[in-house]
Amino acid sequence: MAEKDITQKVLEQYNDVFMDIVNVLLFNGEMVVREDDLIDLPTSSSKKIG
């Protein structure tokens, strides 16, 4: 199961893939979020709370 999580995280680093995921899941496929709207931020500082 851990390998699937790693693969998902790698794919989500690509703005075009992340844009597609957001638009499909949140906006029923409508192009609301565009690739140019996204910026890359470091994720290594993310913490799991709980």
mmCIF entry with sequence, helices, sheets and N, C-alpha, C, O atoms, coordinates in Angstrom:
data_MODEL
# 
_entry.id   MODEL 
# 
_entity.id                         1 
_entity.type                       polymer 
_entity.pdbx_number_of_molecules   1 
# 
_entity_poly.entity_id                      1 
_entity_poly.type                           'polypeptide(L)' 
_entity_poly.nstd_linkage                   no 
_entity_poly.nstd_monomer                   no 
_entity_poly.pdbx_seq_one_letter_code       MAEKDITQKVLEQYNDVFMDIVNVLLFNGEMVVREDDLIDLPTSSSKKIG 
_entity_poly.pdbx_seq_one_letter_code_can   MAEKDITQKVLEQYNDVFMDIVNVLLFNGEMVVREDDLIDLPTSSSKKIG 
_entity_poly.pdbx_strand_id                 A 
# 
loop_
_entity_poly_seq.entity_id 
_entity_poly_seq.num 
_entity_poly_seq.mon_id 
_entity_poly_seq.hetero 
1 1  MET n 
1 2  ALA n 
1 3  GLU n 
1 4  LYS n 
1 5  ASP n 
1 6  ILE n 
1 7  THR n 
1 8  GLN n 
1 9  LYS n 
1 10 VAL n 
1 11 LEU n 
1 12 GLU n 
1 13 GLN n 
1 14 TYR n 
1 15 ASN n 
1 16 ASP n 
1 17 VAL n 
1 18 PHE n 
1 19 MET n 
1 20 ASP n 
1 21 ILE n 
1 22 VAL n 
1 23 ASN n 
1 24 VAL n 
1 25 LEU n 
1 26 LEU n 
1 27 PHE n 
1 28 ASN n 
1 29 GLY n 
1 30 GLU n 
1 31 MET n 
1 32 VAL n 
1 33 VAL n 
1 34 ARG n 
1 35 GLU n 
1 36 ASP n 
1 37 ASP n 
1 38 LEU n 
1 39 ILE n 
1 40 ASP n 
1 41 LEU n 
1 42 PRO n 
1 43 THR n 
1 44 SER n 
1 45 SER n 
1 46 SER n 
1 47 LYS n 
1 48 LYS n 
1 49 ILE n 
1 50 GLY n 
# 
_struct_asym.id          A 
_struct_asym.entity_id   1 
# 
loop_
_struct_conf.conf_type_id 
_struct_conf.id 
_struct_conf.pdbx_PDB_helix_id 
_struct_conf.beg_label_comp_id 
_struct_conf.beg_label_asym_id 
_struct_conf.beg_label_seq_id 
_struct_conf.pdbx_beg_PDB_ins_code 
_struct_conf.end_label_comp_id 
_struct_conf.end_label_asym_id 
_struct_conf.end_label_seq_id 
_struct_conf.pdbx_end_PDB_ins_code 
_struct_conf.beg_auth_comp_id 
_struct_conf.beg_auth_asym_id 
_struct_conf.beg_auth_seq_id 
_struct_conf.end_auth_comp_id 
_struct_conf.end_auth_asym_id 
_struct_conf.end_auth_seq_id 
_struct_conf.pdbx_PDB_helix_class 
_struct_conf.details 
_struct_conf.pdbx_PDB_helix_length 
HELX_P HELX_P1 AA1 ALA A 2  ? GLU A 12 ? ALA A 2  GLU A 12 1 ? 11 
HELX_P HELX_P2 AA2 ASN A 15 ? PHE A 27 ? ASN A 15 PHE A 27 1 ? 13 
HELX_P HELX_P3 AA3 GLU A 35 ? ASP A 37 ? GLU A 35 ASP A 37 5 ? 3  
# 
_struct_conf_type.id          HELX_P 
_struct_conf_type.criteria    ? 
_struct_conf_type.reference   ? 
# 
loop_
_atom_site.group_PDB 
_atom_site.id 
_atom_site.type_symbol 
_atom_site.label_atom_id 
_atom_site.label_alt_id 
_atom_site.label_comp_id 
_atom_site.label_asym_id 
_atom_site.label_entity_id 
_atom_site.label_seq_id 
_atom_site.pdbx_PDB_ins_code 
_atom_site.Cartn_x 
_atom_site.Cartn_y 
_atom_site.Cartn_z 
_atom_site.occupancy 
_atom_site.B_iso_or_equiv 
_atom_site.pdbx_formal_charge 
_atom_site.auth_seq_id 
_atom_site.auth_comp_id 
_atom_site.auth_asym_id 
_atom_site.auth_atom_id 
_atom_site.pdbx_PDB_model_num 
ATOM 1   N N  . MET A 1 1  ? 0.812   -1.189 0.000   1.00 0.00 ? 1  MET A N  1 
ATOM 2   C CA . MET A 1 1  ? 0.000   0.000  0.000   1.00 0.00 ? 1  MET A CA 1 
ATOM 3   C C  . MET A 1 1  ? 0.863   1.262  0.000   1.00 0.00 ? 1  MET A C  1 
ATOM 4   O O  . MET A 1 1  ? 0.470   2.273  -0.584  1.00 0.00 ? 1  MET A O  1 
ATOM 5   N N  . ALA A 1 2  ? 2.017   1.222  0.638   1.00 0.00 ? 2  ALA A N  1 
ATOM 6   C CA . ALA A 1 2  ? 2.889   2.394  0.699   1.00 0.00 ? 2  ALA A CA 1 
ATOM 7   C C  . ALA A 1 2  ? 3.380   2.798  -0.683  1.00 0.00 ? 2  ALA A C  1 
ATOM 8   O O  . ALA A 1 2  ? 3.549   3.986  -0.959  1.00 0.00 ? 2  ALA A O  1 
ATOM 9   N N  . GLU A 1 3  ? 3.611   1.824  -1.552  1.00 0.00 ? 3  GLU A N  1 
ATOM 10  C CA . GLU A 1 3  ? 4.084   2.145  -2.903  1.00 0.00 ? 3  GLU A CA 1 
ATOM 11  C C  . GLU A 1 3  ? 3.035   2.948  -3.670  1.00 0.00 ? 3  GLU A C  1 
ATOM 12  O O  . GLU A 1 3  ? 3.388   3.863  -4.414  1.00 0.00 ? 3  GLU A O  1 
ATOM 13  N N  . LYS A 1 4  ? 1.774   2.627  -3.505  1.00 0.00 ? 4  LYS A N  1 
ATOM 14  C CA . LYS A 1 4  ? 0.702   3.365  -4.167  1.00 0.00 ? 4  LYS A CA 1 
ATOM 15  C C  . LYS A 1 4  ? 0.696   4.812  -3.688  1.00 0.00 ? 4  LYS A C  1 
ATOM 16  O O  . LYS A 1 4  ? 0.530   5.723  -4.499  1.00 0.00 ? 4  LYS A O  1 
ATOM 17  N N  . ASP A 1 5  ? 0.872   5.042  -2.400  1.00 0.00 ? 5  ASP A N  1 
ATOM 18  C CA . ASP A 1 5  ? 0.900   6.395  -1.856  1.00 0.00 ? 5  ASP A CA 1 
ATOM 19  C C  . ASP A 1 5  ? 2.050   7.197  -2.447  1.00 0.00 ? 5  ASP A C  1 
ATOM 20  O O  . ASP A 1 5  ? 1.881   8.371  -2.779  1.00 0.00 ? 5  ASP A O  1 
ATOM 21  N N  . ILE A 1 6  ? 3.216   6.578  -2.580  1.00 0.00 ? 6  ILE A N  1 
ATOM 22  C CA . ILE A 1 6  ? 4.378   7.255  -3.148  1.00 0.00 ? 6  ILE A CA 1 
ATOM 23  C C  . ILE A 1 6  ? 4.108   7.619  -4.600  1.00 0.00 ? 6  ILE A C  1 
ATOM 24  O O  . ILE A 1 6  ? 4.430   8.727  -5.030  1.00 0.00 ? 6  ILE A O  1 
ATOM 25  N N  . THR A 1 7  ? 3.527   6.710  -5.352  1.00 0.00 ? 7  THR A N  1 
ATOM 26  C CA . THR A 1 7  ? 3.211   6.973  -6.751  1.00 0.00 ? 7  THR A CA 1 
ATOM 27  C C  . THR A 1 7  ? 2.220   8.117  -6.869  1.00 0.00 ? 7  THR A C  1 
ATOM 28  O O  . THR A 1 7  ? 2.384   8.987  -7.724  1.00 0.00 ? 7  THR A O  1 
ATOM 29  N N  . GLN A 1 8  ? 1.202   8.133  -6.034  1.00 0.00 ? 8  GLN A N  1 
ATOM 30  C CA . GLN A 1 8  ? 0.218   9.225  -6.045  1.00 0.00 ? 8  GLN A CA 1 
ATOM 31  C C  . GLN A 1 8  ? 0.884   10.554 -5.743  1.00 0.00 ? 8  GLN A C  1 
ATOM 32  O O  . GLN A 1 8  ? 0.615   11.546 -6.420  1.00 0.00 ? 8  GLN A O  1 
ATOM 33  N N  . LYS A 1 9  ? 1.742   10.591 -4.747  1.00 0.00 ? 9  LYS A N  1 
ATOM 34  C CA . LYS A 1 9  ? 2.400   11.840 -4.375  1.00 0.00 ? 9  LYS A CA 1 
ATOM 35  C C  . LYS A 1 9  ? 3.294   12.343 -5.498  1.00 0.00 ? 9  LYS A C  1 
ATOM 36  O O  . LYS A 1 9  ? 3.363   13.548 -5.739  1.00 0.00 ? 9  LYS A O  1 
ATOM 37  N N  . VAL A 1 10 ? 3.976   11.440 -6.184  1.00 0.00 ? 10 VAL A N  1 
ATOM 38  C CA . VAL A 1 10 ? 4.834   11.838 -7.303  1.00 0.00 ? 10 VAL A CA 1 
ATOM 39  C C  . VAL A 1 10 ? 3.987   12.408 -8.428  1.00 0.00 ? 10 VAL A C  1 
ATOM 40  O O  . VAL A 1 10 ? 4.332   13.448 -8.989  1.00 0.00 ? 10 VAL A O  1 
ATOM 41  N N  . LEU A 1 11 ? 2.892   11.752 -8.768  1.00 0.00 ? 11 LEU A N  1 
ATOM 42  C CA . LEU A 1 11 ? 2.025   12.239 -9.840  1.00 0.00 ? 11 LEU A CA 1 
ATOM 43  C C  . LEU A 1 11 ? 1.404   13.584 -9.492  1.00 0.00 ? 11 LEU A C  1 
ATOM 44  O O  . LEU A 1 11 ? 1.254   14.437 -10.366 1.00 0.00 ? 11 LEU A O  1 
ATOM 45  N N  . GLU A 1 12 ? 1.044   13.784 -8.242  1.00 0.00 ? 12 GLU A N  1 
ATOM 46  C CA . GLU A 1 12 ? 0.411   15.033 -7.829  1.00 0.00 ? 12 GLU A CA 1 
ATOM 47  C C  . GLU A 1 12 ? 1.379   16.208 -7.846  1.00 0.00 ? 12 GLU A C  1 
ATOM 48  O O  . GLU A 1 12 ? 0.951   17.356 -7.735  1.00 0.00 ? 12 GLU A O  1 
ATOM 49  N N  . GLN A 1 13 ? 2.681   15.942 -7.982  1.00 0.00 ? 13 GLN A N  1 
ATOM 50  C CA . GLN A 1 13 ? 3.659   17.018 -8.083  1.00 0.00 ? 13 GLN A CA 1 
ATOM 51  C C  . GLN A 1 13 ? 3.609   17.694 -9.448  1.00 0.00 ? 13 GLN A C  1 
ATOM 52  O O  . GLN A 1 13 ? 4.104   18.812 -9.596  1.00 0.00 ? 13 GLN A O  1 
ATOM 53  N N  . TYR A 1 14 ? 3.029   17.048 -10.436 1.00 0.00 ? 14 TYR A N  1 
ATOM 54  C CA . TYR A 1 14 ? 2.902   17.625 -11.769 1.00 0.00 ? 14 TYR A CA 1 
ATOM 55  C C  . TYR A 1 14 ? 1.648   18.494 -11.798 1.00 0.00 ? 14 TYR A C  1 
ATOM 56  O O  . TYR A 1 14 ? 0.546   18.022 -11.516 1.00 0.00 ? 14 TYR A O  1 
ATOM 57  N N  . ASN A 1 15 ? 1.827   19.765 -12.140 1.00 0.00 ? 15 ASN A N  1 
ATOM 58  C CA . ASN A 1 15 ? 0.699   20.694 -12.108 1.00 0.00 ? 15 ASN A CA 1 
ATOM 59  C C  . ASN A 1 15 ? -0.448  20.262 -13.005 1.00 0.00 ? 15 ASN A C  1 
ATOM 60  O O  . ASN A 1 15 ? -1.609  20.442 -12.638 1.00 0.00 ? 15 ASN A O  1 
ATOM 61  N N  . ASP A 1 16 ? -0.156  19.697 -14.174 1.00 0.00 ? 16 ASP A N  1 
ATOM 62  C CA . ASP A 1 16 ? -1.239  19.291 -15.078 1.00 0.00 ? 16 ASP A CA 1 
ATOM 63  C C  . ASP A 1 16 ? -2.048  18.141 -14.503 1.00 0.00 ? 16 ASP A C  1 
ATOM 64  O O  . ASP A 1 16 ? -3.264  18.086 -14.686 1.00 0.00 ? 16 ASP A O  1 
ATOM 65  N N  . VAL A 1 17 ? -1.387  17.224 -13.812 1.00 0.00 ? 17 VAL A N  1 
ATOM 66  C CA . VAL A 1 17 ? -2.095  16.098 -13.192 1.00 0.00 ? 17 VAL A CA 1 
ATOM 67  C C  . VAL A 1 17 ? -2.924  16.599 -12.012 1.00 0.00 ? 17 VAL A C  1 
ATOM 68  O O  . VAL A 1 17 ? -4.090  16.231 -11.870 1.00 0.00 ? 17 VAL A O  1 
ATOM 69  N N  . PHE A 1 18 ? -2.329  17.431 -11.171 1.00 0.00 ? 18 PHE A N  1 
ATOM 70  C CA . PHE A 1 18 ? -3.051  17.971 -10.020 1.00 0.00 ? 18 PHE A CA 1 
ATOM 71  C C  . PHE A 1 18 ? -4.252  18.788 -10.473 1.00 0.00 ? 18 PHE A C  1 
ATOM 72  O O  . PHE A 1 18 ? -5.327  18.700 -9.878  1.00 0.00 ? 18 PHE A O  1 
ATOM 73  N N  . MET A 1 19 ? -4.073  19.585 -11.530 1.00 0.00 ? 19 MET A N  1 
ATOM 74  C CA . MET A 1 19 ? -5.162  20.387 -12.078 1.00 0.00 ? 19 MET A CA 1 
ATOM 75  C C  . MET A 1 19 ? -6.316  19.499 -12.523 1.00 0.00 ? 19 MET A C  1 
ATOM 76  O O  . MET A 1 19 ? -7.476  19.799 -12.237 1.00 0.00 ? 19 MET A O  1 
ATOM 77  N N  . ASP A 1 20 ? -6.011  18.419 -13.214 1.00 0.00 ? 20 ASP A N  1 
ATOM 78  C CA . ASP A 1 20 ? -7.057  17.494 -13.656 1.00 0.00 ? 20 ASP A CA 1 
ATOM 79  C C  . ASP A 1 20 ? -7.794  16.872 -12.475 1.00 0.00 ? 20 ASP A C  1 
ATOM 80  O O  . ASP A 1 20 ? -9.020  16.765 -12.494 1.00 0.00 ? 20 ASP A O  1 
ATOM 81  N N  . ILE A 1 21 ? -7.056  16.464 -11.452 1.00 0.00 ? 21 ILE A N  1 
ATOM 82  C CA . ILE A 1 21 ? -7.670  15.848 -10.274 1.00 0.00 ? 21 ILE A CA 1 
ATOM 83  C C  . ILE A 1 21 ? -8.630  16.829 -9.606  1.00 0.00 ? 21 ILE A C  1 
ATOM 84  O O  . ILE A 1 21 ? -9.765  16.471 -9.290  1.00 0.00 ? 21 ILE A O  1 
ATOM 85  N N  . VAL A 1 22 ? -8.181  18.053 -9.392  1.00 0.00 ? 22 VAL A N  1 
ATOM 86  C CA . VAL A 1 22 ? -9.017  19.065 -8.734  1.00 0.00 ? 22 VAL A CA 1 
ATOM 87  C C  . VAL A 1 22 ? -10.253 19.371 -9.564  1.00 0.00 ? 22 VAL A C  1 
ATOM 88  O O  . VAL A 1 22 ? -11.364 19.418 -9.034  1.00 0.00 ? 22 VAL A O  1 
ATOM 89  N N  . ASN A 1 23 ? -10.067 19.579 -10.859 1.00 0.00 ? 23 ASN A N  1 
ATOM 90  C CA . ASN A 1 23 ? -11.209 19.929 -11.708 1.00 0.00 ? 23 ASN A CA 1 
ATOM 91  C C  . ASN A 1 23 ? -12.232 18.801 -11.799 1.00 0.00 ? 23 ASN A C  1 
ATOM 92  O O  . ASN A 1 23 ? -13.435 19.061 -11.819 1.00 0.00 ? 23 ASN A O  1 
ATOM 93  N N  . VAL A 1 24 ? -11.775 17.568 -11.855 1.00 0.00 ? 24 VAL A N  1 
ATOM 94  C CA . VAL A 1 24 ? -12.713 16.441 -11.945 1.00 0.00 ? 24 VAL A CA 1 
ATOM 95  C C  . VAL A 1 24 ? -13.441 16.232 -10.623 1.00 0.00 ? 24 VAL A C  1 
ATOM 96  O O  . VAL A 1 24 ? -14.662 16.080 -10.605 1.00 0.00 ? 24 VAL A O  1 
ATOM 97  N N  . LEU A 1 25 ? -12.702 16.224 -9.518  1.00 0.00 ? 25 LEU A N  1 
ATOM 98  C CA . LEU A 1 25 ? -13.319 15.910 -8.229  1.00 0.00 ? 25 LEU A CA 1 
ATOM 99  C C  . LEU A 1 25 ? -14.140 17.054 -7.641  1.00 0.00 ? 25 LEU A C  1 
ATOM 100 O O  . LEU A 1 25 ? -15.167 16.816 -7.006  1.00 0.00 ? 25 LEU A O  1 
ATOM 101 N N  . LEU A 1 26 ? -13.701 18.280 -7.845  1.00 0.00 ? 26 LEU A N  1 
ATOM 102 C CA . LEU A 1 26 ? -14.389 19.410 -7.219  1.00 0.00 ? 26 LEU A CA 1 
ATOM 103 C C  . LEU A 1 26 ? -15.344 20.147 -8.148  1.00 0.00 ? 26 LEU A C  1 
ATOM 104 O O  . LEU A 1 26 ? -16.318 20.745 -7.691  1.00 0.00 ? 26 LEU A O  1 
ATOM 105 N N  . PHE A 1 27 ? -15.072 20.109 -9.449  1.00 0.00 ? 27 PHE A N  1 
ATOM 106 C CA . PHE A 1 27 ? -15.849 20.924 -10.382 1.00 0.00 ? 27 PHE A CA 1 
ATOM 107 C C  . PHE A 1 27 ? -16.461 20.106 -11.514 1.00 0.00 ? 27 PHE A C  1 
ATOM 108 O O  . PHE A 1 27 ? -16.773 20.649 -12.574 1.00 0.00 ? 27 PHE A O  1 
ATOM 109 N N  . ASN A 1 28 ? -16.633 18.807 -11.295 1.00 0.00 ? 28 ASN A N  1 
ATOM 110 C CA . ASN A 1 28 ? -17.267 17.921 -12.282 1.00 0.00 ? 28 ASN A CA 1 
ATOM 111 C C  . ASN A 1 28 ? -16.641 18.018 -13.667 1.00 0.00 ? 28 ASN A C  1 
ATOM 112 O O  . ASN A 1 28 ? -17.345 17.932 -14.672 1.00 0.00 ? 28 ASN A O  1 
ATOM 113 N N  . GLY A 1 29 ? -15.333 18.194 -13.727 1.00 0.00 ? 29 GLY A N  1 
ATOM 114 C CA . GLY A 1 29 ? -14.622 18.220 -14.998 1.00 0.00 ? 29 GLY A CA 1 
ATOM 115 C C  . GLY A 1 29 ? -14.552 19.579 -15.668 1.00 0.00 ? 29 GLY A C  1 
ATOM 116 O O  . GLY A 1 29 ? -13.870 19.732 -16.682 1.00 0.00 ? 29 GLY A O  1 
ATOM 117 N N  . GLU A 1 30 ? -15.242 20.565 -15.121 1.00 0.00 ? 30 GLU A N  1 
ATOM 118 C CA . GLU A 1 30 ? -15.185 21.916 -15.694 1.00 0.00 ? 30 GLU A CA 1 
ATOM 119 C C  . GLU A 1 30 ? -13.808 22.518 -15.412 1.00 0.00 ? 30 GLU A C  1 
ATOM 120 O O  . GLU A 1 30 ? -13.283 22.369 -14.309 1.00 0.00 ? 30 GLU A O  1 
ATOM 121 N N  . MET A 1 31 ? -13.225 23.191 -16.395 1.00 0.00 ? 31 MET A N  1 
ATOM 122 C CA . MET A 1 31 ? -11.882 23.757 -16.259 1.00 0.00 ? 31 MET A CA 1 
ATOM 123 C C  . MET A 1 31 ? -11.918 25.049 -15.438 1.00 0.00 ? 31 MET A C  1 
ATOM 124 O O  . MET A 1 31 ? -11.880 26.148 -15.992 1.00 0.00 ? 31 MET A O  1 
ATOM 125 N N  . VAL A 1 32 ? -11.992 24.902 -14.116 1.00 0.00 ? 32 VAL A N  1 
ATOM 126 C CA . VAL A 1 32 ? -12.008 26.050 -13.214 1.00 0.00 ? 32 VAL A CA 1 
ATOM 127 C C  . VAL A 1 32 ? -10.581 26.400 -12.812 1.00 0.00 ? 32 VAL A C  1 
ATOM 128 O O  . VAL A 1 32 ? -10.185 27.564 -12.863 1.00 0.00 ? 32 VAL A O  1 
ATOM 129 N N  . VAL A 1 33 ? -9.814  25.395 -12.414 1.00 0.00 ? 33 VAL A N  1 
ATOM 130 C CA . VAL A 1 33 ? -8.414  25.573 -12.045 1.00 0.00 ? 33 VAL A CA 1 
ATOM 131 C C  . VAL A 1 33 ? -7.573  25.297 -13.288 1.00 0.00 ? 33 VAL A C  1 
ATOM 132 O O  . VAL A 1 33 ? -7.727  24.263 -13.937 1.00 0.00 ? 33 VAL A O  1 
ATOM 133 N N  . ARG A 1 34 ? -6.689  26.228 -13.607 1.00 0.00 ? 34 ARG A N  1 
ATOM 134 C CA . ARG A 1 34 ? -5.816  26.075 -14.771 1.00 0.00 ? 34 ARG A CA 1 
ATOM 135 C C  . ARG A 1 34 ? -4.380  25.868 -14.294 1.00 0.00 ? 34 ARG A C  1 
ATOM 136 O O  . ARG A 1 34 ? -4.008  26.275 -13.193 1.00 0.00 ? 34 ARG A O  1 
ATOM 137 N N  . GLU A 1 35 ? -3.593  25.235 -15.139 1.00 0.00 ? 35 GLU A N  1 
ATOM 138 C CA . GLU A 1 35 ? -2.210  24.923 -14.779 1.00 0.00 ? 35 GLU A CA 1 
ATOM 139 C C  . GLU A 1 35 ? -1.434  26.193 -14.417 1.00 0.00 ? 35 GLU A C  1 
ATOM 140 O O  . GLU A 1 35 ? -0.595  26.168 -13.517 1.00 0.00 ? 35 GLU A O  1 
ATOM 141 N N  . ASP A 1 36 ? -1.706  27.289 -15.103 1.00 0.00 ? 36 ASP A N  1 
ATOM 142 C CA . ASP A 1 36 ? -1.009  28.551 -14.830 1.00 0.00 ? 36 ASP A CA 1 
ATOM 143 C C  . ASP A 1 36 ? -1.399  29.154 -13.480 1.00 0.00 ? 36 ASP A C  1 
ATOM 144 O O  . ASP A 1 36 ? -0.683  30.011 -12.961 1.00 0.00 ? 36 ASP A O  1 
ATOM 145 N N  . ASP A 1 37 ? -2.515  28.724 -12.909 1.00 0.00 ? 37 ASP A N  1 
ATOM 146 C CA . ASP A 1 37 ? -2.963  29.225 -11.608 1.00 0.00 ? 37 ASP A CA 1 
ATOM 147 C C  . ASP A 1 37 ? -2.185  28.596 -10.452 1.00 0.00 ? 37 ASP A C  1 
ATOM 148 O O  . ASP A 1 37 ? -2.232  29.100 -9.330  1.00 0.00 ? 37 ASP A O  1 
ATOM 149 N N  . LEU A 1 38 ? -1.481  27.513 -10.715 1.00 0.00 ? 38 LEU A N  1 
ATOM 150 C CA . LEU A 1 38 ? -0.825  26.746 -9.658  1.00 0.00 ? 38 LEU A CA 1 
ATOM 151 C C  . LEU A 1 38 ? 0.631   27.164 -9.500  1.00 0.00 ? 38 LEU A C  1 
ATOM 152 O O  . LEU A 1 38 ? 1.300   27.509 -10.474 1.00 0.00 ? 38 LEU A O  1 
ATOM 153 N N  . ILE A 1 39 ? 1.108   27.129 -8.267  1.00 0.00 ? 39 ILE A N  1 
ATOM 154 C CA . ILE A 1 39 ? 2.516   27.384 -7.988  1.00 0.00 ? 39 ILE A CA 1 
ATOM 155 C C  . ILE A 1 39 ? 3.062   26.215 -7.171  1.00 0.00 ? 39 ILE A C  1 
ATOM 156 O O  . ILE A 1 39 ? 2.332   25.575 -6.413  1.00 0.00 ? 39 ILE A O  1 
ATOM 157 N N  . ASP A 1 40 ? 4.332   25.953 -7.335  1.00 0.00 ? 40 ASP A N  1 
ATOM 158 C CA . ASP A 1 40 ? 4.980   24.867 -6.604  1.00 0.00 ? 40 ASP A CA 1 
ATOM 159 C C  . ASP A 1 40 ? 5.463   25.380 -5.252  1.00 0.00 ? 40 ASP A C  1 
ATOM 160 O O  . ASP A 1 40 ? 6.080   26.442 -5.162  1.00 0.00 ? 40 ASP A O  1 
ATOM 161 N N  . LEU A 1 41 ? 5.177   24.618 -4.211  1.00 0.00 ? 41 LEU A N  1 
ATOM 162 C CA . LEU A 1 41 ? 5.633   24.929 -2.865  1.00 0.00 ? 41 LEU A CA 1 
ATOM 163 C C  . LEU A 1 41 ? 6.285   23.692 -2.275  1.00 0.00 ? 41 LEU A C  1 
ATOM 164 O O  . LEU A 1 41 ? 5.913   22.574 -2.631  1.00 0.00 ? 41 LEU A O  1 
ATOM 165 N N  . PRO A 1 42 ? 7.246   23.867 -1.384  1.00 0.00 ? 42 PRO A N  1 
ATOM 166 C CA . PRO A 1 42 ? 7.865   22.700 -0.755  1.00 0.00 ? 42 PRO A CA 1 
ATOM 167 C C  . PRO A 1 42 ? 6.858   21.962 0.124   1.00 0.00 ? 42 PRO A C  1 
ATOM 168 O O  . PRO A 1 42 ? 6.065   22.582 0.832   1.00 0.00 ? 42 PRO A O  1 
ATOM 169 N N  . THR A 1 43 ? 6.899   20.655 0.069   1.00 0.00 ? 43 THR A N  1 
ATOM 170 C CA . THR A 1 43 ? 5.984   19.854 0.884   1.00 0.00 ? 43 THR A CA 1 
ATOM 171 C C  . THR A 1 43 ? 6.703   19.138 2.010   1.00 0.00 ? 43 THR A C  1 
ATOM 172 O O  . THR A 1 43 ? 6.064   18.468 2.822   1.00 0.00 ? 43 THR A O  1 
ATOM 173 N N  . SER A 1 44 ? 8.004   19.264 2.075   1.00 0.00 ? 44 SER A N  1 
ATOM 174 C CA . SER A 1 44 ? 8.758   18.549 3.101   1.00 0.00 ? 44 SER A CA 1 
ATOM 175 C C  . SER A 1 44 ? 8.459   19.060 4.503   1.00 0.00 ? 44 SER A C  1 
ATOM 176 O O  . SER A 1 44 ? 8.751   18.376 5.484   1.00 0.00 ? 44 SER A O  1 
ATOM 177 N N  . SER A 1 45 ? 7.881   20.250 4.612   1.00 0.00 ? 45 SER A N  1 
ATOM 178 C CA . SER A 1 45 ? 7.568   20.785 5.933   1.00 0.00 ? 45 SER A CA 1 
ATOM 179 C C  . SER A 1 45 ? 6.177   20.389 6.412   1.00 0.00 ? 45 SER A C  1 
ATOM 180 O O  . SER A 1 45 ? 5.754   20.789 7.497   1.00 0.00 ? 45 SER A O  1 
ATOM 181 N N  . SER A 1 46 ? 5.470   19.612 5.613   1.00 0.00 ? 46 SER A N  1 
ATOM 182 C CA . SER A 1 46 ? 4.127   19.177 5.997   1.00 0.00 ? 46 SER A CA 1 
ATOM 183 C C  . SER A 1 46 ? 4.206   18.247 7.194   1.00 0.00 ? 46 SER A C  1 
ATOM 184 O O  . SER A 1 46 ? 5.097   17.401 7.273   1.00 0.00 ? 46 SER A O  1 
ATOM 185 N N  . LYS A 1 47 ? 3.280   18.402 8.120   1.00 0.00 ? 47 LYS A N  1 
ATOM 186 C CA . LYS A 1 47 ? 3.238   17.557 9.307   1.00 0.00 ? 47 LYS A CA 1 
ATOM 187 C C  . LYS A 1 47 ? 1.932   16.797 9.349   1.00 0.00 ? 47 LYS A C  1 
ATOM 188 O O  . LYS A 1 47 ? 0.887   17.303 8.940   1.00 0.00 ? 47 LYS A O  1 
ATOM 189 N N  . LYS A 1 48 ? 2.003   15.592 9.840   1.00 0.00 ? 48 LYS A N  1 
ATOM 190 C CA . LYS A 1 48 ? 0.797   14.819 10.087  1.00 0.00 ? 48 LYS A CA 1 
ATOM 191 C C  . LYS A 1 48 ? 0.379   15.088 11.526  1.00 0.00 ? 48 LYS A C  1 
ATOM 192 O O  . LYS A 1 48 ? 1.137   14.839 12.464  1.00 0.00 ? 48 LYS A O  1 
ATOM 193 N N  . ILE A 1 49 ? -0.817  15.594 11.683  1.00 0.00 ? 49 ILE A N  1 
ATOM 194 C CA . ILE A 1 49 ? -1.313  15.930 13.018  1.00 0.00 ? 49 ILE A CA 1 
ATOM 195 C C  . ILE A 1 49 ? -2.273  14.842 13.472  1.00 0.00 ? 49 ILE A C  1 
ATOM 196 O O  . ILE A 1 49 ? -3.197  14.466 12.751  1.00 0.00 ? 49 ILE A O  1 
ATOM 197 N N  . GLY A 1 50 ? -2.043  14.354 14.658  1.00 0.00 ? 50 GLY A N  1 
ATOM 198 C CA . GLY A 1 50 ? -2.974  13.367 15.183  1.00 0.00 ? 50 GLY A CA 1 
ATOM 199 C C  . GLY A 1 50 ? -2.384  12.059 15.517  1.00 0.00 ? 50 GLY A C  1 
ATOM 200 O O  . GLY A 1 50 ? -3.093  11.159 15.967  1.00 0.00 ? 50 GLY A O  1 
# 
